[in-house]
Amino acid sequence: MNAPSAGLPDDFAARLVAGCPDAVIYADAQGRIRFWNEAATRIFGYAEAEALGQSLDLIIPERLRERHWHGYEHVMSGGASRYGAGDLLAVPARHKDGRQISVEFTILAMHDDAGAMLGIAAFLRDVTARFEEVRGLRRELAALKAQSSPSA
């Protein structure tokens, strides 16, 4: 019987992560970016060389940083994450050019062989266009409701 990975190139996992259409970002326990794929460059605007070694603050809007770091440090110190395996999170993020974008992502806590936290990997997708479309539809709906409601 063939092994499950039979027929796959030796560097299959590396190719998969590097070429993934979603951004794959890994940050160590101190919140320093240690991995940044091509999709992360496309979504956030920073080249890999600009992002590696930088704080996650690079892509976190300033107003959200305190809340982010509180949760990040809690998880890094062994606390439970509020987000279970595969839970989809939706947050604003910051592009290199300063504009706000909307992203959805999942996280994967990374542990060493002894179970100690090493960092967190995140798998992110830019959903700015969909977010703006939904916001526009909500405004239209509110305007239609306002027009059709009887005057007091």
MOCOR-V149141 format. One record per backbone hydrogen bond with DSSP energy under -1.0 kcal/mol. CO is the residue of the C=O (numbers start at 1). NH is the residue of the N-H. Records with the same first field share a line. If there is no record, write none. Layout:
CO=NH ; NH
//
This chain:
3=6
5=8
9=12
11=15
12=16
13=17
14=18
15=19
23=124
24=37
25=122
26=34 ; 35
27=120
28=31
31=56
32=28
33=53
35=26
37=41
38=42
39=43
40=44
41=45
44=96
47=51
48=52
51=54
54=33
55=58
56=59
59=94
61=64
62=65
64=68
65=69
66=70
67=71
68=72
69=73
70=74
71=75
72=76
73=77
74=79
75=78
84=87
89=105
91=103
93=101
95=98
99=95
101=93
102=127
103=91
104=125
105=89
106=123
108=121
110=118 ; 119
112=115
116=112
118=29
119=110
120=27
121=108
122=25
123=106
124=23
125=104
127=131
128=132
129=133
130=134
131=135
132=136
133=137
134=138
135=139
136=140
137=141
138=142
139=143
140=144
141=145
142=146
143=147
144=148
145=149
//
